[in-house]
Amino acid sequence: ITDDQISKFTAYWNAGNDRKEHIFVSCDSTNINTQAGDLSLAAFGKAKVDAGTPIININLAFDKHNCKPLLFDPYHGALNDITQLKSFVEKLKALGYKRITLVFDRGYFSKENIEFAEQHDFAILIMVKGCKSLVSQLVDELRGSFEYDSSCLISTSGNMLYAKTVKRALYSGDKQRYFHLCFSPYKMVSEQRTLLDTIEQMEKQLTSLIGEEATELPRGYDKYFDCLFTDTGDGKTKRLFAVARKHDAISLELKRCGYFCLISSNFMSAEDAYTVYSGRDSTEKLFSANKSFLGGNSLRVHTDAAARGKIFLLFVALIVRSRFFNLLKGEMPDLNIQQNYMTVPSAIQELDTLEMSRYYGQVGYILSRALTRSSSRALA
């Protein structure tokens, strides 16, 4: 399978879409482990799960509105998401799409990427956590003004979320953008528990070091702890003498738990921004399917041609699987109860039980056995 064939297939696959329609494209990346040492794209990098082997990175563009993959882009394992996004945007532009809002997480965030996307007339929607310096000032400013205001409540399935939209500049000299500050009480409890557990583990580690030689705290510990060091008498080394929590800093961090911010370049309501961003789980599910259901967690190839072909076939398989998933999802509202066979693997398993034969003298095919209720639903 050559690069030219892959390019032609990608162009053909996207040719059936309305390139003038405004679509939200979720951009995400994953990586595949490989032990082959002679693959040009394989290198040690920032793996999602570090298996101690070189990796090949893969970007995926997923059309949230039409619920299907649009483009895949394998790239060098040593490159990060921020570096590769420019090439990814250019490839989307080359496919003829005119009105796209790129939806991505903080892994793609950079001033250069945002400006590059907007130079190509692409809008952006990005998420930033409330504890990050970019948003923490906004959290401190608006805290208490919307968290329990029913007019700011967003209707979400199984979650309680409050949101408020304000206009701010993203960085110095930037234009005004829309900051959708969101607060989740459930997320607050979870993040506070995680923060307190982390601080407790830090304190235990620091306490165990009392009396030991030390010159400075481990990275990140000074944010939550004050430590006292004493001289050992030789004028060169110091020992850790006492540890105390920075209660004001910890309290401030606890107050910022449960907040996150969605930043959009174009106007949209906070509810629309959250609905669009929450659809990113579609790409997460596709990547999960790619690694578990489709066997893409490792390449098991030793040449560039074989690697290129396998990654391409995984993309085609994702297209087919996404179609299965969308059809099954469309059938779910008609069912009174959750059915175990309404998952993609179960539906394919049911279809595999179907057998048809053409008997002597017959023109058409006849089912070898009657359909069960599960098989009938899967066939439908």
N, C-alpha and C positions, 0 to 999 in steps of 0.2 A: 504494500500500500504506500504510494508516494505522497509527498506533500502536495503535489498538484491535484491528485485525486481527492485528498482531504479538503483542500480549499474549494474544489468544485462542489463536493457534497455539502459543505457548510453554506455555500452561496445558494445552492438548490434548496436546501432545507429552510433557509430564511426567505426565499423568494416568494413563498406562499403567504407571508405575513404582510399586513398593511403597514408599510414603512412610514406612513404619515400619521398613524395613530399614536397618541401619547401613551407610552407604556412605562411601567416601573420595572427596571432591571436590577435584580439582586446580584451583586458581585461577591463571590466568596472564593476561598482557596483551600486546598488540601495538599497533602503530599503523599507519595508512595515510596515505600522503602525498597531498596534494591541492594544486593551484594555484588552485582556485576561491576567490575572496575573499569570497563572500557566504554561505558555509555557517555556520550558527550554532554548530556543534560544532568547526569548524576553527580552530586557533590554533597558534602556535609553542610548542613544549614540549620535553620530553626524549625525542627520537626515538631509536628503536633504531639506525637508520641515518639520520644527518642528511643530508637531501637539500636543505636550505636552503629548504624549503617548509613551510607549515602542516600540521598532522597532526590526525587524529581517532583517539583511543584506543579500544580495544575490550577488554573483559574477557570471558573465556570460562571457564565452569565445565564440567569434564569428569568424568564418573562413571567412576572407574578400574575399579570392580568390574564394571560392565556395559559398559564400553568404548564410551561414546557421549557426545556433547555434550549438556548439559542446558540451558544458558542463555547468551545473549550479551548484552552490555551496552555499547553505544557511549556514550562520554562525552567531555567537552570536552578538547581537546588540551593545554590549559595545566594541567590537573589531574594530580597524580601518583597512583601506585598506592595509596599509604597513605590519601590523602583519599577515594578512591572506594570503598574496600573496605566501608565501613559500608553504603552504598547497595546494594552487591552482596549482602551478607549478608541484608539485609532482603528483597530480591527472592527469594532462595533460601528464606527462611522463608515468604514469601507463597505459594510453590508447594506448601507443605504438608509439606516434609521435616522429620522429627523427630530423626533420629539421623545427624548428619553430622560427619565429621572434615575440617576444611579443611586442605588441604595447599598451602603456599605458601612462596616463597623469601624472602630477606631484604628484597626490595623492598617487601614488605607489612608488615614488622616495625615495630610500635610498641606501646607499652603500651596506648594507647587502643583500637587495633584488636583486640588480644587480649582485653581486658576486654569489649569490645562483642560479640565473637563468643561468648564464654562466657556473657554475659547472655542470649543467644538459645539457650542450651543446645547450642552447637556446640563441639566439641573442636577443637584445633589441632595441627598438626605442621609445624614450620618448620626450615629449615636455616640454620646460621651457620658461616662458615669459622673454622678454628682460629686464624688470625692476628688475628681481631677481638678487641677487648678483652673482650667479653662471655664469650668462650670461652678466651682465651689463659691465664687464670689456672688454669682447669680442666685445660688441656693440660699446663701446667708441673707441676701437682700430681700428675697420674696418669701422666705420661710414664714409660715403663719398666715399668709394672705389668701391661700386657696386650698389648703390640704383637706379641709372638711367643709368646703363650700359645695353644696349639691349642684349648683350650676356649673361647676368645673368637673363633675364626675363623668368619666367616660365609661360607656357600657362595654364591658369585656366579658368573655366567657370564663367564669370561675375566678375572677380577680376583681379587686377594687382599685381603681386608678383615678387619680385626680391630676389635672393638667392645666397649665396656664401658658399662653403664648405672648411673648414680648419681642420687640425688635432690638437687635444689638449688632455691633460689628464683631466679626469673628477674630480679627487681628487688626493691628494698627494699619490704618489706611484702607481697610476693607469696606465694602459697601454694607448697608444694613441688611441683616438676614433675620430669619424667623427662628427664635429659640422657643421650643416647646418643652417647658420644664414639667416633668412628670413625677408624681409621688405615689408609691405603692406601700400601704401599711404592711402587707404581707412581706414584701421585699425588705422593708425596714427591719422587721423582726429577724429575718434570716441573716441579713448583712450585719446587724448588731451582734448576733450570736457568734457569727464567724469572726468578727473583729475582736470581741472579748476573748474568745478561745485563742486567737493568735497572740494577743497581748499576754495572756496567761502563760502560753508556751515560751514566749520571749523572756518573761520574768523568771521562769524556772531555769532557763538556760543561763541567764545572767547571774542568778543566785548561785548556781553551781560553779561559776567562775570566780566567786569572791575568794580573795587570797591568792589567786593566780596572777602571773605576770601578764599585763595587758597595756597597750598604749592607746587604744581607741575602741569604741563600740563597733560591733558588726554593722554592716550597711543597713540603714533603715531603722535601727533600734533607737537612735538618738531622737527620733520623732516622738517617741512615747515615754522615754526614760531619761532621768538624770542620774549620772553615775559619779561617784567620788573615787579618785585614784590617790594612792599614797606612794611616796618615794621608797625605794628599797634600801636606800643608803649609799648606793654606789653612784648616784647621780645620773644614771643612764636608763634604768628600767623603772617601771611603776607596777603597782599591784592594785587590782580592783578591791575597793574597801566597802562600798555600800551602793545600793540600788534603790531608786525611788521613782514612782510613776509620775508622769506629767499629767495631772488630772485635768487641767484646763484643755490641753491638746486632745486628750482622749475624749472628753465631753464634747468638744467641737466636732470631732470625727464621728461620734455617735449620732449627733444631730444631723449629719449629712447623709446618713444611711437611708436607703429607700428612695433616693432621688436619682434620676437620670435625665438626660436632656437629648432631644432630637432636634437637629439643626437642619433647616431646609433653605435652599436659595430662593425658591418660589413660594408664594403664599399658599398655605393650606391650613385647615383647622388642626388643632392638636389631636383630635380624634382620628382624622384622616391620616395624619403623620404616623400615629401609633399603629393604626390598622395596616398601613403599608409596610412599616418596619417589622411588625410582628410576623409578616409573611415571609421573612427571611428564613424561618424554620423549614421552608420548602427546600432550600438549597442544602440545609443541614441534613435533612432526611435523604436527599439525593446522594450526598456524600456518604452518609451512613450506609445506604443501599449499595453504593459503589464498592465499599470496602468489605461489607459483610455478605450481602445477598449475591452480589456479582463477582466476588472474589478479587477485588482490586486493591486489597491491602498490601500486596507486594507484586512486583512485575514478573519475576521468574523468567526473565529473558536476558540475553547476553549480547545483543547487537542493537544498534540504533534503529534499524529497520523493523525489527521485531517489537521493540519498545513503542515506536511510533504506531505500528499497526494495532497493538493491544490497547493502547490508550484510546485510539480512535474507536475501536470496537466497544470499549466501555462507554464511550459517549453515545454511540448508537443504541446500546442496551439501555442507557439511562432514558433516552427518548421513548423507547418502547415501554419501559417500566413506568415512566411518568404518565403515559397514556392509560395504562392499566389503572394506576392509582386514581387518576381523575375520574374515570368511568365508575370505579367502585365507590369513590366519594360521592358521586352524583346519585348513586343508588341508596346510600345510607339513610337519607331522610324518609324514604318510603318504607323502611323497616321499623317495626315497633320496638325491637330489642337489638342490642349489639350482637352481630353474628361473627363467629370466629373465622368463617370462610370468606369474609369480606376484606381480607388483606391480600396483597399482591402474591406472596408466596403460596398462600392457601388457595387462592383462585387458580393459579397456574397448576397447582397439584390436582385440583378438581378437574381442570381441563385435560390433564394428562390421563385421567381415568377413562376418558371418552374414546371409544374405538368404533370405527366404521369400516364396513366391508362391502365390496361389490360382488354380489352372488352371480352365478352363471346365468346368462341370459338377461340380466338386469342392466339397465343403462346407468342408473344412479347408484348412490351408496346408501346402505341401511345401517342404522345403529346396531352394534352387536348386543347391547343390553339397554334396558330402560334407564332413563335418567333419574337420579335421586333429586330431592329438593335442592340440595347444595349444588349439584351439578347443573341443574336448571337455572339457578340464580347466577352461577358463574358463567354459563353459556350466554345468558341474557346480557 
